[in-house]
């Protein structure tokens, strides 16, 4: 099963919640996620729209499991509200992640963008992430490796990562890749796939010839233009319609 195919699992679980059982039957949905190799925090991160009321009971279940990291929503709402409950929010734009004692988890799925920033504890990104939206890693002074596999149906933005040395194998970015303030980066892996442009604020050694034609050096403050995503995973499309 590919990274993005796994969206079908939370889609099936959330669709099942629309019946009589609801999210209280934690053993069942935790077992399904575990069998598919998906971190349990992926389920609330895949909630939106009519599923918002389930985020809170799901979060309480995860607290009992000690997920060792924190996630809070960026809410599209013109009034500052507590994130619990989310019943009055129009939508979750993205999620902010903050590392705990165990670091960031592997095998995380999200139906909206993720941001990890201003966190001095993050040394490495979790492996096996897949998300629909932008992944932003910013001002992480100890991050040294961007581990793969990773699939981003949107832009990947790396900024203010002074000790980032390498990008791991198996990284796919269906939008643009932005690299800024990463002076220790030693190059780009040969299997890196970027469908949009690669925006870099400085020359990086070791750029494979296949990627060199995509490299751009924008003026400061100029953001790369958006890239139309050719195709989204069927499970992610189902999640967006629940």
C-alpha positions, 0 to 999 in steps of 0.5 A: 500500500502506497503512502497516499492509498492509506487515506482510504482507511480513515475514510472508512472509519469516519464513514462508519462513525456515521452509524450507531457505534460512533467514535467511542468504540476505540478498540475497533478504530485503533485496531484498524489504524494499527493494522494499516500502519497508520498513527492513531492521531491521523484520525482527528487530523483527517476530520473536517466538516460534519466530523468536527464533533468527533475530534474532541472524543478522539483527542481524549482517547489519544491523550490516554495513549500518550501520543507524546506530541501535541497538535492544535488546529488553525481555525478559519474563523474571524473570532478567537475561540478555544479549539475545543469544541470546534462546533462553531468553526467554519473549517480547519485550515491546517494543524500545528504540530509540536514535538513531545518527549518522544519526538514527532510520530511516524506514519501520520496522515492529514487532510489539511496542511501541517506546520512545525515551527519554533520548536527547539526539540525537533531533530527529525521529521517522522517517516511515512507522512502523507498529507493534503495541503502545505507542509511547512517546517520553519525555525527548527534549530535542531532539525538535521534530517527530513526523513522519507518516505513523505508525500505532500499533495501541496507545497513543501516549505523549508525555512530557517533550518540551520542544521538541516543536512539532507533530505531522505529518500522517497520524498514526493512533492506534488506542488513547489519546494521552497528552501530558504535559510538552510545553509548546511543542506548538502544537496538534493536526493536523486529520487526526489520528485517535485512537480512544481518549481524548486525555489532556493535562496542560495546555491546548493551543491549536489543537485541532480541533473534531473532536478536542476531545470526546476531550480529557481532563485526568487527575489526575497519575498516573492512566493512561488505560484501555486501548482494545480495538483493533477490527482488526489488520492481517492481516500482523501477525496472521500474524506473531503466529502464526508 
